[in-house]
Amino acid sequence: MKKKIRIIGIGLITIIILTFSWYLVDRFSYSKELPFYSVTVDNDTTLTIGIIGDSWVAGAKLDSLLHNGLLEKGFKNKILSSGHPGAKSKLIYQNLFEGKENEHSSKFIIENRPDYCIVIAGVNDAASQIGGHFYSHHIRLIIKTLLHYKIKPIIVSCPEFGIKESIDNMNVVSKNRNVISAYFNNDGEIDNIKTYRKILAEDLDIENQKDSVILIDFDNVCLDYDKCTELYANPSHLNRKGNEKLVQVIIDELFKEITTR
């Protein structure tokens, strides 16, 4: 009987170890580059802008702000958006290739051949302490995909948010997991946002992609979460005022791009 219990115990421990190992591999694994697909040529001359990202994009919360702001600048426009709450950069990239049966598919944005596509990602990467190279790898895959379809990427740098507060609000398991991950990915420093931005900027230079994108410096929205909490609904999300400021910064850069093109 004792032998049987010992065997069962060893089996359970083995299953737990294998499950945890699979979880770690899946959590930190990089997406392979996915094959491009065919899209039809769109002859619509209306300025069309896509927006992809995480919960900062979900619910079309930026669409009307961007649409109306561009109308005020004299640009008739069409806005298409797809946001996936909780998604890290890897999933945001993969969603560009998902079929319409997936509720978070953003493939339709590419199929509509927008002139520009705004990418807002990084909050979940940073909060999860997944690593700056993981973040940079998938943002650059998104850029490569958009450029393939002749869509100019507008990349919002990893947004400022209350990263320490966000982690403190997590359950015990998630909090400890992310604190440990920070030791491996950012020398134990929880506030990794500037590191993520630096790694992406360096990789864009190495890959000669910097001149192919419009890079939105989030510092122009908020330099430090603690000094502009009036822009945030909670440590991880902007409020209406914050969204308005973010969209205005994007419009200013887009206006310069369009008028000097």
C-alpha positions as CSV (number, residue, x, y, z in Angstrom):
1,M,0.0,0.0,0.0
2,K,2.8,2.4,1.0
3,K,4.6,1.6,-2.3
4,K,1.5,2.3,-4.3
5,I,1.0,5.6,-2.5
6,R,4.7,6.5,-3.1
7,I,4.3,5.7,-6.8
8,I,1.2,7.8,-7.0
9,G,3.0,10.7,-5.2
10,I,5.9,10.5,-7.6
11,G,3.6,10.5,-10.5
12,L,1.7,13.6,-9.3
13,I,5.0,15.4,-8.6
14,T,6.2,14.5,-12.1
15,I,3.0,15.8,-13.7
16,I,3.3,19.0,-11.7
17,I,6.9,19.5,-12.7
18,L,6.2,18.8,-16.4
19,T,3.1,21.1,-16.4
20,F,5.1,23.9,-14.8
21,S,8.0,23.4,-17.2
22,W,5.6,23.5,-20.2
23,Y,4.1,26.7,-18.7
24,L,7.5,28.4,-18.5
25,V,8.5,27.3,-22.0
26,D,5.2,28.6,-23.4
27,R,5.3,31.8,-21.3
28,F,8.8,32.9,-22.5
29,S,8.8,31.3,-26.0
30,Y,9.1,33.6,-29.0
31,S,6.7,33.4,-31.8
32,K,8.1,32.1,-35.1
33,E,7.6,34.4,-38.1
34,L,4.2,33.5,-39.6
35,P,3.7,33.2,-43.4
36,F,2.1,36.2,-45.2
37,Y,-1.3,35.8,-46.9
38,S,-2.8,37.3,-50.0
39,V,-5.0,40.4,-49.8
40,T,-6.9,42.3,-52.5
41,V,-5.9,45.7,-53.7
42,D,-8.0,48.5,-52.2
43,N,-8.5,51.5,-54.4
44,D,-10.3,53.6,-51.7
45,T,-8.5,56.9,-51.4
46,T,-10.0,57.8,-48.0
47,L,-7.3,58.1,-45.3
48,T,-7.6,54.8,-43.5
49,I,-5.9,54.1,-40.2
50,G,-5.8,50.8,-38.2
51,I,-5.2,50.5,-34.5
52,I,-4.1,47.2,-32.9
53,G,-3.1,46.5,-29.4
54,D,-4.3,45.3,-26.0
55,S,-7.0,46.7,-23.6
56,W,-5.7,50.2,-24.4
57,V,-7.3,49.7,-27.8
58,A,-10.2,47.4,-27.0
59,G,-13.7,48.7,-27.1
60,A,-12.9,51.2,-29.8
61,K,-12.0,53.7,-27.1
62,L,-9.6,55.6,-29.3
63,D,-11.5,55.4,-32.6
64,S,-13.9,58.4,-32.3
65,L,-11.2,60.6,-30.7
66,L,-8.8,59.9,-33.6
67,H,-11.5,60.2,-36.3
68,N,-12.8,63.5,-35.0
69,G,-9.3,64.9,-34.4
70,L,-8.3,64.2,-38.0
71,L,-11.6,65.7,-39.3
72,E,-10.7,68.9,-37.5
73,K,-7.3,68.8,-39.3
74,G,-9.2,68.6,-42.6
75,F,-8.8,64.9,-43.3
76,K,-11.7,62.7,-44.2
77,N,-10.8,59.4,-42.6
78,K,-11.8,55.8,-41.7
79,I,-10.7,54.1,-38.4
80,L,-10.5,50.4,-37.9
81,S,-9.4,48.9,-34.5
82,S,-8.8,45.6,-32.8
83,G,-7.8,45.4,-29.1
84,H,-7.2,42.2,-27.1
85,P,-7.4,42.8,-23.3
86,G,-4.5,41.2,-21.5
87,A,-2.5,40.5,-24.7
88,K,1.2,40.7,-24.8
89,S,3.1,41.7,-27.9
90,K,3.4,38.1,-29.1
91,L,-0.4,37.6,-29.1
92,I,-1.0,40.9,-30.8
93,Y,1.3,39.8,-33.6
94,Q,-0.3,36.4,-33.9
95,N,-3.8,38.0,-34.0
96,L,-2.8,39.5,-37.4
97,F,-2.9,36.0,-38.8
98,E,-6.0,34.6,-37.1
99,G,-9.2,33.9,-39.0
100,K,-12.4,35.7,-38.4
101,E,-13.7,32.8,-36.2
102,N,-11.3,34.2,-33.5
103,E,-13.0,37.1,-31.8
104,H,-9.6,38.9,-31.4
105,S,-8.5,38.5,-35.0
106,S,-7.0,41.7,-36.4
107,K,-6.5,40.2,-39.9
108,F,-9.4,42.3,-41.2
109,I,-7.4,45.4,-40.6
110,I,-4.6,44.3,-43.0
111,E,-7.3,43.1,-45.4
112,N,-8.7,46.6,-45.5
113,R,-5.2,47.9,-46.5
114,P,-5.0,51.0,-44.2
115,D,-2.5,53.7,-45.0
116,Y,-1.2,53.6,-41.4
117,C,-1.6,51.2,-38.4
118,I,-1.1,52.4,-34.9
119,V,0.4,49.8,-32.5
120,I,-0.1,50.2,-28.8
121,A,1.4,47.4,-26.8
122,G,3.9,46.7,-24.0
123,V,1.9,47.2,-20.8
124,N,1.2,43.5,-20.4
125,D,4.8,42.6,-21.4
126,A,6.2,45.0,-18.9
127,A,3.9,44.0,-16.0
128,S,4.6,40.3,-16.6
129,Q,8.3,41.0,-16.6
130,I,8.5,38.9,-19.8
131,G,11.7,40.6,-21.0
132,G,12.6,43.5,-23.3
133,H,13.9,41.3,-26.0
134,F,10.7,39.3,-26.1
135,Y,8.8,42.6,-26.5
136,S,11.1,44.0,-29.1
137,H,11.1,40.7,-31.1
138,H,7.3,40.7,-31.5
139,I,7.0,44.5,-32.1
140,R,9.5,44.1,-34.9
141,L,7.5,41.2,-36.4
142,I,4.4,43.4,-36.4
143,I,6.4,46.1,-38.1
144,K,7.7,43.7,-40.7
145,T,4.2,42.4,-41.4
146,L,2.7,45.8,-41.8
147,L,5.5,47.0,-44.1
148,H,5.0,43.9,-46.2
149,Y,1.5,45.0,-46.9
150,K,2.7,48.6,-47.5
151,I,1.1,49.9,-44.3
152,K,3.2,52.4,-42.4
153,P,3.5,51.4,-38.7
154,I,2.9,54.0,-36.0
155,I,4.5,52.6,-33.0
156,V,3.7,54.0,-29.5
157,S,6.7,53.3,-27.3
158,C,6.0,51.0,-24.3
159,P,3.5,53.1,-22.3
160,E,4.2,54.6,-18.9
161,F,1.9,53.2,-16.3
162,G,1.9,52.3,-12.6
163,I,3.9,49.1,-13.0
164,K,4.8,48.7,-9.3
165,E,1.3,49.3,-8.3
166,S,0.0,46.9,-10.9
167,I,2.2,44.1,-9.6
168,D,1.3,44.9,-6.0
169,N,-2.3,44.4,-6.9
170,M,-1.8,40.9,-8.4
171,N,-2.5,37.7,-6.5
172,V,0.4,36.2,-4.5
173,V,1.4,33.7,-7.1
174,S,1.5,36.2,-10.0
175,K,3.2,38.8,-7.9
176,N,6.0,36.5,-6.8
177,R,6.4,35.0,-10.3
178,N,6.8,38.5,-11.8
179,V,9.2,39.6,-9.1
180,I,11.4,36.5,-9.8
181,S,11.2,37.1,-13.5
182,A,12.4,40.6,-13.0
183,Y,15.7,39.2,-11.6
184,F,16.3,37.3,-14.8
185,N,15.1,39.9,-17.3
186,N,15.9,43.3,-15.8
187,D,18.5,42.8,-13.0
188,G,15.7,42.8,-10.4
189,E,14.4,46.2,-11.3
190,I,10.6,46.1,-11.4
191,D,10.2,49.3,-13.4
192,N,11.4,48.1,-16.8
193,I,9.6,50.4,-19.1
194,K,12.6,52.5,-20.2
195,T,14.7,49.3,-20.6
196,Y,12.0,47.9,-23.0
197,R,12.0,51.1,-25.0
198,K,15.8,51.2,-25.2
199,I,16.0,47.6,-26.4
200,L,13.4,48.2,-29.1
201,A,15.1,51.4,-30.3
202,E,18.5,49.6,-30.5
203,D,17.0,46.7,-32.4
204,L,15.2,49.0,-34.8
205,D,18.5,50.6,-35.6
206,I,20.2,47.2,-36.1
207,E,17.4,46.0,-38.4
208,N,17.3,49.4,-40.3
209,Q,13.6,49.7,-39.5
210,K,13.7,53.0,-37.7
211,D,13.2,55.1,-40.8
212,S,10.3,52.9,-41.9
213,V,8.1,53.7,-38.9
214,I,6.6,56.7,-37.0
215,L,7.7,56.3,-33.4
216,I,5.4,58.0,-30.9
217,D,7.4,58.9,-27.7
218,F,5.0,58.2,-24.8
219,D,7.0,60.7,-22.7
220,N,5.0,63.3,-24.6
221,V,1.9,61.9,-22.9
222,C,3.3,61.2,-19.5
223,L,6.9,61.1,-18.2
224,D,6.2,59.5,-14.9
225,Y,3.0,57.8,-13.7
226,D,3.4,59.3,-10.2
227,K,3.4,62.8,-11.7
228,C,0.4,62.5,-13.9
229,T,-2.1,60.1,-12.2
230,E,-4.9,62.5,-13.4
231,L,-4.5,60.8,-16.8
232,Y,-5.2,57.3,-15.5
233,A,-8.3,55.4,-14.6
234,N,-6.2,52.9,-12.6
235,P,-2.5,52.1,-12.6
236,S,-2.7,50.1,-15.8
237,H,-5.1,52.2,-18.0
238,L,-5.6,55.7,-19.2
239,N,-8.9,57.5,-18.5
240,R,-10.7,59.7,-21.0
241,K,-8.4,62.6,-20.4
242,G,-5.4,60.4,-20.9
243,N,-6.8,58.9,-24.1
244,E,-7.4,62.4,-25.5
245,K,-3.8,63.4,-24.8
246,L,-2.4,60.2,-26.3
247,V,-4.5,60.6,-29.5
248,Q,-3.5,64.3,-29.8
249,V,0.2,63.3,-29.7
250,I,-0.5,60.7,-32.4
251,I,-2.4,63.2,-34.5
252,D,0.3,65.8,-34.3
253,E,2.9,63.3,-35.5
254,L,0.6,62.0,-38.2
255,F,-0.1,65.5,-39.4
256,K,3.6,66.2,-39.8
257,E,4.0,62.9,-41.7
258,I,1.1,63.5,-44.1
259,T,1.9,67.2,-44.8
260,T,5.6,66.6,-45.5
261,R,5.2,63.3,-47.4
